[in-house]
C-alpha cells in the first residue's frame, strides 16, 4: 500500500465552480483534484465529499484503521457549527490540516469561529485551491509524526 492521504470536503463543496465563484473561485473540484493527483502522483490520495455530517464522521472514523497517514479537510460550514466533527477529529492521532478556500476571517463574523481548528494540526485559509496542495505538503513534511 502507498502513502495514503485523505482529502475530505464537507457540505456544498461538491458545487465548486457554480457556487459563488467570486468567493470560491471558478475552478471545478474535478479540475482541482486532477491537479492534486498529478502533483502528488507518488501518493495514494483518497477523496470523499458529503453534504451529511454523519457520513463525514463515518468516513473519518475509518482512516487510521485503513493506514491513512494524514487528513486534509475542508469542513465547509461544519467548521462553524459541528461539535460532533470536532470530537471526531480530536481523537485522530494522524496530522489533520483544515483548509478553507476563502479567508474565513475576512467574511461574516460567524465564519471567524472554527470549532475544528483547535483540534487540527494547522489551518490554511484564503489561498484558494492552493491550500489543498500546501496542506498535503504539510502532512508530508511531518512524516508519520503525530498531531501536536
Ligand atoms: C469554506 C468557508 C466556510 O465558511 C463555508 O461555509 C464553506 C466553504 C471555504 O472553503 O472557504 O462552505 O470552508
Backbone and ligand atoms as CSV (ligand in chain L), in Angstrom:
chain,resi,resn,atom,element,x,y,z
A,1,UNK,N,N,0.846,-1.204,0.000
A,1,UNK,CA,C,0.000,0.000,0.000
A,1,UNK,C,C,0.882,1.255,0.000
A,2,UNK,N,N,0.497,2.268,-0.743
A,2,UNK,CA,C,1.270,3.512,-0.801
A,2,UNK,C,C,1.027,4.381,0.419
A,3,UNK,N,N,1.511,5.594,0.334
A,3,UNK,CA,C,1.344,6.556,1.436
A,3,UNK,C,C,-0.018,7.219,1.240
A,4,UNK,N,N,-0.955,6.858,2.087
A,4,UNK,CA,C,-2.341,7.302,1.878
A,4,UNK,C,C,-2.611,8.618,2.609
A,5,UNK,N,N,-3.116,9.594,1.869
A,5,UNK,CA,C,-3.567,10.856,2.458
A,5,UNK,C,C,-5.011,11.071,2.007
A,6,UNK,N,N,-5.876,11.397,2.954
A,6,UNK,CA,C,-7.290,11.605,2.620
A,6,UNK,C,C,-7.599,13.097,2.513
A,7,UNK,N,N,-8.415,13.416,1.539
A,7,UNK,CA,C,-8.896,14.782,1.353
A,7,UNK,C,C,-10.425,14.720,1.455
A,8,UNK,N,N,-10.961,15.500,2.388
A,8,UNK,CA,C,-12.411,15.461,2.626
A,8,UNK,C,C,-12.989,16.860,2.462
A,9,UNK,N,N,-14.057,16.939,1.727
A,9,UNK,CA,C,-14.796,18.192,1.595
A,9,UNK,C,C,-16.184,18.026,2.205
A,10,UNK,N,N,-16.607,19.033,2.934
A,10,UNK,CA,C,-17.915,18.996,3.580
A,10,UNK,C,C,-19.022,19.583,2.706
A,11,UNK,N,N,-20.113,19.965,3.354
A,11,UNK,CA,C,-21.318,20.410,2.659
A,11,UNK,C,C,-21.082,21.534,1.651
A,12,UNK,N,N,-21.740,21.399,0.532
A,12,UNK,CA,C,-21.783,22.407,-0.539
A,12,UNK,C,C,-20.481,22.539,-1.327
A,13,UNK,N,N,-19.489,21.745,-0.999
A,13,UNK,CA,C,-18.233,21.860,-1.728
A,13,UNK,C,C,-18.209,20.972,-2.973
A,14,UNK,N,N,-19.299,20.245,-3.181
A,14,UNK,CA,C,-19.438,19.500,-4.432
A,14,UNK,C,C,-19.894,20.410,-5.564
A,15,UNK,N,N,-20.182,21.650,-5.201
A,15,UNK,CA,C,-20.732,22.568,-6.215
A,15,UNK,C,C,-19.757,23.683,-6.592
A,16,UNK,N,N,-18.489,23.451,-6.337
A,16,UNK,CA,C,-17.497,24.455,-6.723
A,16,UNK,C,C,-17.603,24.711,-8.218
A,17,UNK,N,N,-17.275,25.879,-8.610
A,17,UNK,CA,C,-17.356,26.370,-9.989
A,17,UNK,C,C,-18.673,27.106,-10.191
A,18,UNK,N,N,-19.777,26.466,-9.675
A,18,UNK,CA,C,-21.085,27.128,-9.804
A,18,UNK,C,C,-21.437,27.895,-8.538
A,19,UNK,N,N,-20.794,27.545,-7.432
A,19,UNK,CA,C,-21.150,28.144,-6.147
A,19,UNK,C,C,-20.321,29.406,-5.884
A,20,UNK,N,N,-20.968,30.548,-5.893
A,20,UNK,CA,C,-20.320,31.819,-5.569
A,20,UNK,C,C,-18.864,31.884,-6.064
A,21,UNK,N,N,-18.668,31.828,-7.377
A,21,UNK,CA,C,-17.286,31.789,-7.902
A,21,UNK,C,C,-16.456,33.001,-7.518
A,22,UNK,N,N,-17.134,34.116,-7.203
A,22,UNK,CA,C,-16.371,35.308,-6.790
A,22,UNK,C,C,-15.733,35.091,-5.419
A,23,UNK,N,N,-16.252,34.136,-4.663
A,23,UNK,CA,C,-15.671,33.821,-3.346
A,23,UNK,C,C,-14.801,32.561,-3.416
A,24,UNK,N,N,-15.331,31.526,-4.078
A,24,UNK,CA,C,-14.650,30.228,-4.041
A,24,UNK,C,C,-13.855,29.909,-5.306
A,25,UNK,N,N,-13.880,30.832,-6.271
A,25,UNK,CA,C,-13.106,30.618,-7.497
A,25,UNK,C,C,-13.924,29.902,-8.555
A,26,UNK,N,N,-13.440,29.975,-9.774
A,26,UNK,CA,C,-14.206,29.445,-10.898
A,26,UNK,C,C,-13.810,28.031,-11.295
A,27,UNK,N,N,-12.956,27.413,-10.483
A,27,UNK,CA,C,-12.473,26.091,-10.871
A,27,UNK,C,C,-13.356,24.999,-10.282
A,28,UNK,N,N,-13.573,23.946,-11.038
A,28,UNK,CA,C,-14.374,22.831,-10.528
A,28,UNK,C,C,-13.505,21.970,-9.620
A,29,UNK,N,N,-14.146,21.207,-8.734
A,29,UNK,CA,C,-13.372,20.286,-7.888
A,29,UNK,C,C,-12.655,19.251,-8.760
A,30,UNK,N,N,-13.301,18.843,-9.830
A,30,UNK,CA,C,-12.688,17.841,-10.712
A,30,UNK,C,C,-11.338,18.343,-11.214
A,31,UNK,N,N,-11.288,19.630,-11.602
A,31,UNK,CA,C,-10.032,20.203,-12.115
A,31,UNK,C,C,-8.996,20.303,-10.984
A,32,UNK,N,N,-9.454,20.695,-9.817
A,32,UNK,CA,C,-8.534,20.800,-8.664
A,32,UNK,C,C,-7.971,19.413,-8.333
A,33,UNK,N,N,-8.862,18.440,-8.312
A,33,UNK,CA,C,-8.458,17.075,-7.945
A,33,UNK,C,C,-7.499,16.479,-8.974
A,34,UNK,N,N,-7.777,16.763,-10.245
A,34,UNK,CA,C,-6.897,16.271,-11.318
A,34,UNK,C,C,-5.473,16.787,-11.083
A,35,UNK,N,N,-5.398,18.086,-10.740
A,35,UNK,CA,C,-4.073,18.680,-10.497
A,35,UNK,C,C,-3.403,18.047,-9.277
A,36,UNK,N,N,-4.171,17.883,-8.203
A,36,UNK,CA,C,-3.588,17.309,-6.976
A,36,UNK,C,C,-3.056,15.900,-7.224
A,37,UNK,N,N,-3.810,15.119,-7.946
A,37,UNK,CA,C,-3.376,13.736,-8.170
A,37,UNK,C,C,-2.158,13.690,-9.098
A,38,UNK,N,N,-2.006,14.731,-9.931
A,38,UNK,CA,C,-0.819,14.804,-10.791
A,38,UNK,C,C,0.391,15.248,-9.965
A,39,UNK,N,N,0.207,16.300,-9.179
A,39,UNK,CA,C,1.312,16.839,-8.368
A,39,UNK,C,C,1.805,15.786,-7.373
A,40,UNK,N,N,0.844,15.018,-6.817
A,40,UNK,CA,C,1.221,14.025,-5.797
A,40,UNK,C,C,1.019,12.610,-6.346
A,41,UNK,N,N,1.538,12.401,-7.542
A,41,UNK,CA,C,1.329,11.110,-8.208
A,41,UNK,C,C,1.907,9.952,-7.393
A,42,UNK,N,N,2.905,10.267,-6.548
A,42,UNK,CA,C,3.544,9.186,-5.766
A,42,UNK,C,C,2.696,8.783,-4.553
A,43,UNK,N,N,1.677,9.573,-4.254
A,43,UNK,CA,C,0.844,9.270,-3.081
A,43,UNK,C,C,-0.413,8.530,-3.491
A,44,UNK,N,N,-1.025,7.920,-2.485
A,44,UNK,CA,C,-2.352,7.351,-2.704
A,44,UNK,C,C,-3.356,8.326,-2.112
A,45,UNK,N,N,-3.857,9.231,-2.941
A,45,UNK,CA,C,-4.805,10.234,-2.448
A,45,UNK,C,C,-6.207,9.665,-2.515
A,46,UNK,N,N,-6.938,9.891,-1.430
A,46,UNK,CA,C,-8.338,9.451,-1.378
A,46,UNK,C,C,-9.203,10.684,-1.244
A,47,UNK,N,N,-10.332,10.695,-1.927
A,47,UNK,CA,C,-11.215,11.864,-1.814
A,47,UNK,C,C,-12.597,11.435,-1.358
A,48,UNK,N,N,-13.171,12.245,-0.461
A,48,UNK,CA,C,-14.537,11.997,-0.026
A,48,UNK,C,C,-15.238,13.333,0.167
A,49,UNK,N,N,-16.444,13.435,-0.359
A,49,UNK,CA,C,-17.253,14.644,-0.138
A,49,UNK,C,C,-18.643,14.209,0.278
A,50,UNK,N,N,-19.201,14.917,1.261
A,50,UNK,CA,C,-20.594,14.668,1.602
A,50,UNK,C,C,-21.233,15.942,2.130
A,51,UNK,N,N,-22.522,16.025,1.908
A,51,UNK,CA,C,-23.303,17.114,2.488
A,51,UNK,C,C,-23.845,16.722,3.855
A,52,UNK,N,N,-23.506,15.507,4.298
A,52,UNK,CA,C,-24.085,14.961,5.531
A,52,UNK,C,C,-23.025,14.810,6.616
A,53,UNK,N,N,-23.261,15.483,7.699
A,53,UNK,CA,C,-22.308,15.469,8.812
A,53,UNK,C,C,-21.956,14.044,9.256
A,54,UNK,N,N,-22.971,13.219,9.483
A,54,UNK,CA,C,-22.737,11.858,9.978
A,54,UNK,C,C,-21.942,11.021,9.000
A,55,UNK,N,N,-22.181,11.218,7.712
A,55,UNK,CA,C,-21.444,10.451,6.697
A,55,UNK,C,C,-19.960,10.815,6.746
A,56,UNK,N,N,-19.673,12.081,6.989
A,56,UNK,CA,C,-18.268,12.523,7.089
A,56,UNK,C,C,-17.629,11.889,8.320
A,57,UNK,N,N,-18.347,11.885,9.424
A,57,UNK,CA,C,-17.828,11.242,10.643
A,57,UNK,C,C,-17.546,9.764,10.388
A,58,UNK,N,N,-18.493,9.091,9.731
A,58,UNK,CA,C,-18.314,7.660,9.450
A,58,UNK,C,C,-17.062,7.428,8.613
A,59,UNK,N,N,-16.825,8.306,7.636
A,59,UNK,CA,C,-15.646,8.148,6.777
A,59,UNK,C,C,-14.369,8.422,7.561
A,60,UNK,N,N,-14.361,9.528,8.292
A,60,UNK,CA,C,-13.139,9.918,9.027
A,60,UNK,C,C,-12.764,8.844,10.049
A,61,UNK,N,N,-13.766,8.254,10.661
A,61,UNK,CA,C,-13.517,7.200,11.663
A,61,UNK,C,C,-12.724,6.019,11.125
A,62,UNK,N,N,-12.838,5.769,9.826
A,62,UNK,CA,C,-12.183,4.579,9.241
A,62,UNK,C,C,-10.716,4.826,8.896
A,63,UNK,N,N,-10.283,6.097,8.882
A,63,UNK,CA,C,-8.998,6.440,8.262
A,63,UNK,C,C,-7.805,5.736,8.896
A,64,UNK,N,N,-7.683,5.843,10.198
A,64,UNK,CA,C,-6.485,5.284,10.844
A,64,UNK,C,C,-6.421,3.770,10.680
A,65,UNK,N,N,-7.544,3.105,10.822
A,65,UNK,CA,C,-7.555,1.643,10.679
A,65,UNK,C,C,-7.155,1.222,9.270
A,66,UNK,N,N,-7.369,2.105,8.313
A,66,UNK,CA,C,-7.030,1.770,6.924
A,66,UNK,C,C,-5.627,2.244,6.551
A,67,UNK,N,N,-4.862,2.716,7.537
A,67,UNK,CA,C,-3.460,3.056,7.281
A,67,UNK,C,C,-3.238,4.444,6.711
A,68,UNK,N,N,-4.250,5.301,6.787
A,68,UNK,CA,C,-4.117,6.661,6.261
A,68,UNK,C,C,-3.144,7.458,7.138
A,69,UNK,N,N,-2.279,8.256,6.482
A,69,UNK,CA,C,-1.214,8.941,7.218
A,69,UNK,C,C,-1.522,10.408,7.523
A,70,UNK,N,N,-2.578,10.936,6.918
A,70,UNK,CA,C,-2.901,12.336,7.182
A,70,UNK,C,C,-4.242,12.686,6.556
A,71,UNK,N,N,-4.858,13.719,7.126
A,71,UNK,CA,C,-6.174,14.147,6.637
A,71,UNK,C,C,-6.153,15.636,6.331
A,72,UNK,N,N,-6.590,15.972,5.129
A,72,UNK,CA,C,-6.829,17.366,4.745
A,72,UNK,C,C,-8.339,17.513,4.692
A,73,UNK,N,N,-8.879,18.432,5.452
A,73,UNK,CA,C,-10.341,18.548,5.492
A,73,UNK,C,C,-10.792,19.988,5.369
A,74,UNK,N,N,-11.689,20.213,4.417
A,74,UNK,CA,C,-12.422,21.469,4.344
A,74,UNK,C,C,-13.837,21.147,4.820
A,75,UNK,N,N,-14.130,21.425,6.067
A,75,UNK,CA,C,-15.433,21.021,6.601
A,75,UNK,C,C,-16.592,21.910,6.146
A,76,UNK,N,N,-16.326,22.929,5.302
A,76,UNK,CA,C,-17.402,23.836,4.904
A,76,UNK,C,C,-18.004,24.467,6.150
A,77,UNK,N,N,-19.321,24.626,6.143
A,77,UNK,CA,C,-19.986,25.286,7.274
A,77,UNK,C,C,-19.936,24.460,8.561
A,78,UNK,N,N,-19.618,23.163,8.456
A,78,UNK,CA,C,-19.488,22.353,9.677
A,78,UNK,C,C,-18.378,22.904,10.577
A,79,UNK,N,N,-17.424,23.594,9.957
A,79,UNK,CA,C,-16.349,24.261,10.705
A,79,UNK,C,C,-16.903,25.088,11.851
A,80,UNK,N,N,-17.998,25.770,11.560
A,80,UNK,CA,C,-18.515,26.770,12.497
A,80,UNK,C,C,-19.619,26.230,13.403
A,81,UNK,N,N,-20.047,24.991,13.164
A,81,UNK,CA,C,-21.236,24.535,13.878
A,81,UNK,C,C,-21.180,23.107,14.413
A,82,UNK,N,N,-20.145,22.342,14.038
A,82,UNK,CA,C,-20.212,20.916,14.375
A,82,UNK,C,C,-19.293,20.502,15.531
A,83,UNK,N,N,-19.887,20.359,16.702
A,83,UNK,CA,C,-19.142,19.798,17.835
A,83,UNK,C,C,-18.831,18.329,17.571
A,84,UNK,N,N,-19.729,17.677,16.819
A,84,UNK,CA,C,-19.524,16.247,16.536
A,84,UNK,C,C,-18.276,16.034,15.678
A,85,UNK,N,N,-18.085,16.907,14.678
A,85,UNK,CA,C,-16.889,16.775,13.840
A,85,UNK,C,C,-15.642,17.108,14.655
A,86,UNK,N,N,-15.748,18.120,15.484
A,86,UNK,CA,C,-14.607,18.461,16.351
A,86,UNK,C,C,-14.201,17.258,17.209
A,87,UNK,N,N,-15.178,16.615,17.843
A,87,UNK,CA,C,-14.878,15.459,18.698
A,87,UNK,C,C,-14.241,14.335,17.885
A,88,UNK,N,N,-14.740,14.165,16.670
A,88,UNK,CA,C,-14.245,13.100,15.788
A,88,UNK,C,C,-12.789,13.372,15.387
A,89,UNK,N,N,-12.470,14.618,15.046
A,89,UNK,CA,C,-11.100,14.961,14.634
A,89,UNK,C,C,-10.149,14.900,15.830
A,90,UNK,N,N,-10.686,15.232,16.995
A,90,UNK,CA,C,-9.842,15.306,18.183
A,90,UNK,C,C,-9.181,13.971,18.506
A,91,UNK,N,N,-9.864,12.880,18.276
A,91,UNK,CA,C,-9.306,11.577,18.662
A,91,UNK,C,C,-8.372,10.972,17.612
A,92,UNK,N,N,-8.249,11.640,16.472
A,92,UNK,CA,C,-7.300,11.143,15.460
A,92,UNK,C,C,-5.874,11.431,15.927
A,93,UNK,N,N,-4.974,10.512,15.664
A,93,UNK,CA,C,-3.578,10.806,16.019
A,93,UNK,C,C,-2.775,11.204,14.780
A,94,UNK,N,N,-3.320,11.031,13.594
A,94,UNK,CA,C,-2.631,11.475,12.375
A,94,UNK,C,C,-2.791,12.996,12.208
A,95,UNK,N,N,-1.853,13.651,11.503
A,95,UNK,CA,C,-1.999,15.097,11.286
A,95,UNK,C,C,-3.283,15.430,10.517
A,96,UNK,N,N,-3.901,16.496,10.948
A,96,UNK,CA,C,-5.141,16.971,10.308
A,96,UNK,C,C,-4.919,18.435,9.930
A,97,UNK,N,N,-5.062,18.754,8.653
A,97,UNK,CA,C,-4.931,20.144,8.224
A,97,UNK,C,C,-6.296,20.626,7.741
A,98,UNK,N,N,-6.758,21.703,8.349
A,98,UNK,CA,C,-8.048,22.297,7.954
A,98,UNK,C,C,-7.792,23.316,6.847
A,99,UNK,N,N,-8.563,23.208,5.791
A,99,UNK,CA,C,-8.388,24.108,4.636
A,99,UNK,C,C,-9.687,24.851,4.353
A,100,UNK,N,N,-9.551,26.138,4.063
A,100,UNK,CA,C,-10.677,26.917,3.548
A,100,UNK,C,C,-10.217,27.641,2.299
A,101,UNK,N,N,-11.029,27.565,1.281
A,101,UNK,CA,C,-10.694,28.272,0.039
A,101,UNK,C,C,-10.673,29.776,0.272
A,102,UNK,N,N,-11.697,30.249,0.961
A,102,UNK,CA,C,-11.812,31.684,1.212
A,102,UNK,C,C,-11.134,32.031,2.537
A,103,UNK,N,N,-10.898,33.321,2.730
A,103,UNK,CA,C,-10.355,33.778,4.013
A,103,UNK,C,C,-11.524,33.948,4.984
A,104,UNK,N,N,-11.720,32.944,5.819
A,104,UNK,CA,C,-12.898,32.950,6.699
A,104,UNK,C,C,-12.849,34.085,7.724
A,105,UNK,N,N,-11.669,34.690,7.901
A,105,UNK,CA,C,-11.525,35.788,8.876
A,105,UNK,C,C,-11.877,37.149,8.274
A,106,UNK,N,N,-12.108,37.158,6.967
A,106,UNK,CA,C,-12.404,38.421,6.299
A,106,UNK,C,C,-13.856,38.464,5.820
A,107,UNK,N,N,-14.684,37.561,6.372
A,107,UNK,CA,C,-16.066,37.467,5.899
A,107,UNK,C,C,-17.038,37.713,7.065
A,108,UNK,N,N,-18.202,37.074,7.006
A,108,UNK,CA,C,-19.171,37.271,8.089
A,108,UNK,C,C,-18.547,36.821,9.408
A,109,UNK,N,N,-18.998,37.456,10.490
A,109,UNK,CA,C,-18.408,37.182,11.812
A,109,UNK,C,C,-18.503,35.704,12.183
A,110,UNK,N,N,-19.602,35.034,11.823
A,110,UNK,CA,C,-19.747,33.629,12.262
A,110,UNK,C,C,-18.680,32.720,11.661
A,111,UNK,N,N,-18.110,33.146,10.524
A,111,UNK,CA,C,-17.090,32.299,9.881
A,111,UNK,C,C,-15.730,32.397,10.565
A,112,UNK,N,N,-15.578,33.407,11.402
A,112,UNK,CA,C,-14.284,33.593,12.073
A,112,UNK,C,C,-14.107,32.637,13.244
A,113,UNK,N,N,-15.164,31.907,13.591
A,113,UNK,CA,C,-15.032,30.905,14.650
A,113,UNK,C,C,-14.960,29.526,14.023
A,114,UNK,N,N,-13.851,28.858,14.269
A,114,UNK,CA,C,-13.724,27.471,13.823
A,114,UNK,C,C,-13.731,26.573,15.054
A,115,UNK,N,N,-14.714,25.662,15.089
A,115,UNK,CA,C,-14.758,24.695,16.191
A,115,UNK,C,C,-13.730,23.606,15.978
A,116,UNK,N,N,-13.323,23.450,14.738
A,116,UNK,CA,C,-12.445,22.319,14.389
A,116,UNK,C,C,-10.954,22.674,14.402
A,117,UNK,N,N,-10.617,23.932,14.124
A,117,UNK,CA,C,-9.188,24.293,14.061
A,117,UNK,C,C,-8.419,23.985,15.350
A,118,UNK,N,N,-9.016,24.181,16.527
A,118,UNK,CA,C,-8.246,23.897,17.749
A,118,UNK,C,C,-7.848,22.431,17.900
A,119,UNK,N,N,-8.522,21.525,17.209
A,119,UNK,CA,C,-8.143,20.114,17.315
A,119,UNK,C,C,-7.410,19.635,16.058
A,120,UNK,N,N,-7.104,20.575,15.163
A,120,UNK,CA,C,-6.330,20.237,13.961
A,120,UNK,C,C,-4.855,20.560,14.203
A,121,UNK,N,N,-4.023,20.047,13.335
A,121,UNK,CA,C,-2.595,20.361,13.412
A,121,UNK,C,C,-2.363,21.799,12.979
A,122,UNK,N,N,-3.091,22.218,11.955
A,122,UNK,CA,C,-2.962,23.578,11.453
A,122,UNK,C,C,-4.101,23.904,10.518
A,123,UNK,N,N,-4.134,25.165,10.117
A,123,UNK,CA,C,-5.234,25.632,9.272
A,123,UNK,C,C,-4.682,26.521,8.164
A,124,UNK,N,N,-5.255,26.393,6.979
A,124,UNK,CA,C,-4.900,27.251,5.846
A,124,UNK,C,C,-6.199,27.874,5.350
A,125,UNK,N,N,-6.224,29.185,5.267
A,125,UNK,CA,C,-7.466,29.869,4.900
A,125,UNK,C,C,-7.169,30.997,3.931
A,126,UNK,N,N,-7.896,31.035,2.820
A,126,UNK,CA,C,-7.813,32.186,1.931
A,126,UNK,C,C,-6.861,32.045,0.761
A,127,UNK,N,N,-6.280,30.874,0.582
A,127,UNK,CA,C,-5.319,30.708,-0.520
A,127,UNK,C,C,-5.917,29.966,-1.706
A,128,UNK,N,N,-7.238,29.811,-1.702
A,128,UNK,CA,C,-7.887,29.123,-2.814
A,128,UNK,C,C,-7.443,27.663,-2.868
A,129,UNK,N,N,-7.546,27.057,-4.062
A,129,UNK,CA,C,-7.232,25.628,-4.200
A,129,UNK,C,C,-5.790,25.282,-3.825
A,130,UNK,N,N,-4.893,26.268,-3.889
A,130,UNK,CA,C,-3.501,26.026,-3.488
A,130,UNK,C,C,-3.431,25.523,-2.045
A,131,UNK,N,N,-4.423,25.913,-1.243
A,131,UNK,CA,C,-4.454,25.483,0.157
A,131,UNK,C,C,-4.416,23.962,0.301
A,132,UNK,N,N,-5.107,23.257,-0.598
A,132,UNK,CA,C,-5.117,21.784,-0.509
A,132,UNK,C,C,-3.711,21.229,-0.762
A,133,UNK,N,N,-3.046,21.829,-1.751
A,133,UNK,CA,C,-1.695,21.354,-2.099
A,133,UNK,C,C,-0.737,21.611,-0.923
A,134,UNK,N,N,-0.811,22.813,-0.361
A,134,UNK,CA,C,0.075,23.146,0.753
A,134,UNK,C,C,-0.226,22.262,1.966
A,135,UNK,N,N,-1.480,21.944,2.148
A,135,UNK,CA,C,-1.860,21.090,3.282
A,135,UNK,C,C,-1.265,19.691,3.126
A,136,UNK,N,N,-1.301,19.165,1.924
A,136,UNK,CA,C,-0.707,17.830,1.699
A,136,UNK,C,C,0.796,17.901,1.932
A,137,UNK,N,N,1.423,18.999,1.480
A,137,UNK,CA,C,2.868,19.171,1.719
A,137,UNK,C,C,3.170,19.223,3.215
A,138,UNK,N,N,2.300,19.871,3.958
A,138,UNK,CA,C,2.496,19.953,5.415
A,138,UNK,C,C,2.438,18.562,6.039
A,139,UNK,N,N,1.531,17.737,5.559
A,139,UNK,CA,C,1.428,16.369,6.085
A,139,UNK,C,C,2.696,15.582,5.753
A,140,UNK,N,N,3.174,15.748,4.521
A,140,UNK,CA,C,4.396,15.028,4.125
A,140,UNK,C,C,5.583,15.508,4.945
A,141,UNK,N,N,5.622,16.810,5.202
A,141,UNK,CA,C,6.743,17.370,5.959
A,141,UNK,C,C,6.767,16.834,7.388
A,142,UNK,N,N,5.610,16.467,7.896
A,142,UNK,CA,C,5.548,15.918,9.259
A,142,UNK,C,C,5.854,14.438,9.280
A,143,UNK,N,N,6.012,13.852,8.075
A,143,UNK,CA,C,6.295,12.430,8.011
A,143,UNK,C,C,5.168,11.646,8.651
A,144,UNK,N,N,5.540,10.678,9.455
A,144,UNK,CA,C,4.500,9.872,10.110
A,144,UNK,C,C,4.232,10.420,11.512
A,145,UNK,N,N,4.735,11.636,11.757
A,145,UNK,CA,C,4.586,12.235,13.090
A,145,UNK,C,C,3.133,12.372,13.483
A,146,UNK,N,N,2.927,12.462,14.758
A,146,UNK,CA,C,1.561,12.558,15.254
A,146,UNK,C,C,1.156,14.032,15.378
A,147,UNK,N,N,-0.106,14.206,15.578
A,147,UNK,CA,C,-0.657,15.535,15.809
A,147,UNK,C,C,-0.051,16.139,17.070
A,148,UNK,N,N,0.131,17.462,17.113
A,148,UNK,CA,C,0.639,18.053,18.351
A,148,UNK,C,C,-0.401,17.895,19.460
L,1,LIG,C1,C,-15.381,27.349,3.322
L,1,LIG,C2,C,-15.764,28.512,4.248
L,1,LIG,C3,C,-16.988,28.171,5.056
L,1,LIG,O1,O,-17.343,29.265,5.889
L,1,LIG,C4,C,-18.169,27.888,4.140
L,1,LIG,O2,O,-19.297,27.518,4.876
L,1,LIG,C5,C,-17.843,26.861,3.109
L,1,LIG,C6,C,-16.556,26.932,2.440
L,1,LIG,C7,C,-14.199,27.700,2.404
L,1,LIG,O3,O,-13.659,26.789,1.802
L,1,LIG,O4,O,-13.838,28.874,2.281
L,1,LIG,O5,O,-18.662,26.018,2.753
L,1,LIG,O6,O,-14.994,26.249,4.124
